[in-house]
């Protein structure tokens, strides 16, 4: 028993001696594969002890906001191409240049609409003003000149609408073929002799689709309804119903 204990102690002393004189082994240098590919390093180092399904590389999700972000890029995403009022538009022009170009275009369009009004081309004027106002209305707050031109466009549109419906009503009235042959004056009230009527007509009497509202010495005034509106038209003694041009009132 004592011999076994002595043998065990000698082996233990020998192990301590060998451990004390052991020289640390040099660590292997990283290979080029480790430097080039982080995934390969995991296969060589301590990650080599992991199962294949436990080996992973951090891959941030799409659109993940990092703690270090580009403020300008974020503003471009939110506001478009104009970042904080400093970038130019897609055409390479600054916002001021865009307003200037729009202002010049509006002036040319206004001159074109005025030409339509002077030439009594109501349909062309209505079509042009409708299109121009839709384009200019969103920018009236950006420039006073654009706002003024837009208001003029609206007035021209209203003028063209009124003139068009008046001429349509006048054409309908002229189609009645009313002709005043003469005026019969009387203290009790004058009478108008209308061509095609069996007797002379007094004020407030109906003649076809119109009503006489005034009889003068040489003129008769008629009230005519068209498109739920009231219009007054005149006929002078001996005047042909088709002698007037569209838009004439005298």
C-alpha atoms as one frame of an Amber mdcrd trajectory, in Angstrom:
protein
   0.000   0.000   0.000   2.832   2.362   0.867   4.543   1.528  -2.423   1.452
   2.479  -4.390   1.206   5.741  -2.519   4.839   6.513  -3.223   4.346   5.751
  -6.918   1.320   8.056  -7.088   3.231  10.884  -5.403   6.166  10.506  -7.777
   3.896  10.702 -10.795   2.226  13.770  -9.380   5.585  15.500  -8.818   6.669
  14.613 -12.353   3.459  16.147 -13.764   4.031  19.392 -11.910   7.572  19.543
 -13.195   6.520  19.045 -16.786   3.804  21.666 -16.433   6.189  24.217 -14.981
   8.648  23.838 -17.840   6.064  23.880 -20.656   6.514  26.622 -23.292   3.257
  28.227 -24.600   2.568  27.247 -28.132   2.438  30.031 -30.738  -1.042  31.070
 -31.845  -1.790  30.432 -35.535  -1.829  33.534 -37.708  -5.137  34.381 -39.365
  -5.300  33.190 -42.891  -6.254  35.343 -45.836  -9.614  33.620 -45.899 -10.312
  34.894 -42.380  -9.480  38.437 -43.380 -11.496  38.378 -46.583 -14.592  36.583
 -45.394 -15.972  36.937 -41.839 -18.077  33.819 -42.356 -14.918  31.757 -42.962
 -13.448  33.002 -39.664 -16.394  31.535 -37.819 -15.618  28.127 -39.316 -11.985
  28.287 -38.100 -12.252  29.880 -34.643 -14.501  29.037 -31.728 -17.517  29.111
 -34.043 -16.265  25.848 -35.526 -17.692  24.101 -32.445 -21.246  25.313 -33.285
 -23.733  23.463 -35.375 -24.425  24.764 -38.884 -27.871  26.099 -37.965 -26.400
  28.134 -35.082 -23.905  30.017 -37.232 -25.325  33.421 -38.288 -24.265  36.826
 -39.528 -26.084  40.001 -38.408 -28.009  41.306 -41.395 -30.100  44.447 -40.639
 -33.616  44.447 -42.132 -34.554  46.643 -45.068 -35.242  50.321 -44.206 -33.860
  49.829 -40.672 -33.063  53.249 -39.233 -29.509  53.235 -37.901 -28.357  55.445
 -35.066 -26.133  57.157 -37.625 -28.485  58.362 -40.388 -28.290  60.905 -43.170
 -30.649  63.772 -42.371 -30.589  65.060 -45.938 -31.525  61.673 -47.354 -34.387
  61.383 -44.865 -35.712  64.809 -45.871 -35.504  63.847 -49.533 -37.625  60.798
 -48.789 -40.241  62.854 -46.932 -40.312  66.055 -48.984 -39.167  64.963 -52.430
 -36.354  66.518 -54.374 -36.452  69.896 -52.595 -34.532  69.404 -49.323 -35.055
  72.133 -46.725 -35.704  74.662 -49.520 -32.134  74.432 -50.812 -32.302  71.920
 -53.643 -33.528  72.826 -57.122 -36.342  71.097 -58.949 -35.918  68.175 -61.360
 -35.556  70.520 -64.317 -32.482  72.114 -62.772 -34.238  75.403 -61.977 -34.684
  76.973 -58.573 -38.218  77.581 -57.230 -37.931  81.275 -58.046 -37.180  80.455
 -61.670 -40.253  78.213 -61.778 -42.508  81.009 -60.511 -41.030  83.403 -63.047
 -41.693  80.967 -65.899 -45.265  80.400 -64.694 -45.839  84.145 -64.468 -44.697
  84.699 -68.057 -46.852  81.822 -69.261 -49.882  83.274 -67.437 -49.377  86.667
 -69.127 -49.350  85.051 -72.552 -52.469  83.051 -71.737 -54.242  86.176 -70.487
 -53.493  87.972 -73.766 -54.849  84.967 -75.685 -58.070  84.931 -73.645 -58.544
  88.672 -74.187 -58.277  88.095 -77.932 -61.048  85.481 -77.728 -63.222  87.922
 -75.763 -62.710  90.746 -78.267 -63.503  88.415 -81.160 -66.607  87.113 -79.325
 -65.324  83.538 -79.397 -67.026  82.547 -76.185 -66.451  78.804 -76.430 -62.721
  79.271 -76.999 -62.543  81.745 -74.122 -64.395  79.379 -71.773 -62.189  76.443
 -72.682 -58.965  78.442 -72.270 -59.925  80.050 -68.959 -61.096  76.739 -67.501
 -57.751  75.090 -68.269 -55.634  78.087 -67.210 -57.418  78.624 -63.892 -56.899
  74.984 -62.909 -53.162  75.400 -63.486 -52.796  78.792 -61.822 -55.126  78.405
 -58.836 -52.722  76.239 -56.738 -49.992  78.908 -57.074 -51.945  82.107 -56.360
 -50.453  82.249 -52.882 -46.890  82.112 -54.223 -46.934  85.254 -56.354 -49.125
  88.376 -56.418 -48.922  88.702 -60.215 -50.182  85.155 -60.670 -53.026  85.874
 -58.226 -54.057  88.999 -60.199 -53.983  87.163 -63.526 -56.058  84.351 -62.040
 -58.721  86.813 -60.898 -58.837  88.367 -64.375 -59.216  84.897 -65.854 -62.207
  84.276 -63.575 -63.833  87.560 -64.630 -63.305  86.773 -68.304 -64.811  83.324
 -67.769 -67.919  84.819 -66.154 -68.175  87.383 -68.951 -67.914  84.687 -71.605
 -70.573  82.569 -69.875 -73.002  85.507 -69.694 -72.375  86.556 -73.276 -72.796
  83.026 -74.585 -76.114  82.399 -72.866 -77.371  85.847 -73.914 -76.591  85.161
 -77.559 -78.267  81.745 -77.307 -81.393  83.383 -75.849 -81.354  86.065 -78.521
 -81.107  83.442 -81.236 -84.142  81.660 -79.762 -86.047  84.954 -79.612 -85.142
  85.864 -83.183 -86.419  82.445 -84.274 -89.923  83.560 -83.190 -89.970  85.926
 -86.180 -91.617  88.826 -84.364 -91.975  91.952 -86.509 -93.553  95.209 -85.331
 -95.626  96.702 -88.168 -96.716  99.798 -86.271 -97.749 101.470 -83.021-101.315
 102.593 -82.250-101.127 105.380 -79.696-103.985 105.813 -77.239-104.398 107.752
 -73.944-105.636 104.543 -72.364-102.534 102.689 -73.529-100.684 102.159 -76.781
-101.073  99.015 -78.867 -98.491  97.215 -80.979 -99.331  95.779 -84.340 -97.373
  92.536 -84.648 -97.026  90.732 -87.946 -99.030  87.501 -87.978-101.193  88.433
 -84.953-104.949  88.722 -85.500-105.195  91.976 -83.466-103.047  94.661 -81.891
-101.469  93.741 -78.580-101.202  95.758 -75.371 -98.699  95.703 -72.538 -98.593
  92.434 -70.532-100.138  90.484 -73.381 -98.405  87.370 -74.651 -97.118  87.141
 -78.201 -95.983  83.619 -79.018 -93.383  82.699 -76.323 -92.779  86.287 -75.160
 -94.656  89.004 -73.258 -94.899  92.695 -74.188 -93.559  94.754 -71.255 -93.336
  98.219 -72.882 -94.624 100.026 -75.981 -92.796 103.189 -77.049 -93.479 105.476
 -80.003 -91.322 103.409 -82.327 -90.263 100.371 -80.266 -91.712  97.394 -78.441
 -89.937  95.662 -75.549 -90.436  91.926 -75.025 -89.734  89.696 -72.032 -88.384
  86.292 -73.021 -87.528  83.293 -70.818 -84.654  81.016 -71.718 -82.873  78.392
 -69.623 -84.798  79.519 -66.511 -83.607  83.107 -66.938 -85.314  86.337 -67.991
 -84.125  88.376 -70.954 -85.429  91.616 -72.459 -85.282  92.139 -76.199 -86.436
  95.074 -78.344 -88.027  95.317 -81.745 -88.258  98.600 -83.623 -91.044  99.359
 -86.036 -90.285  97.760 -89.405 -87.183  95.993 -88.119 -86.559  92.541 -89.528
 -86.240  89.830 -86.891 -83.054  88.466 -88.501 -81.358  91.813 -89.169 -79.283
  91.690 -85.971 -75.988  89.951 -85.659 -75.317  87.699 -82.662 -74.528  89.825
 -79.623 -76.035  93.079 -80.989 -78.412  94.869 -78.655 -79.190  98.004 -80.692
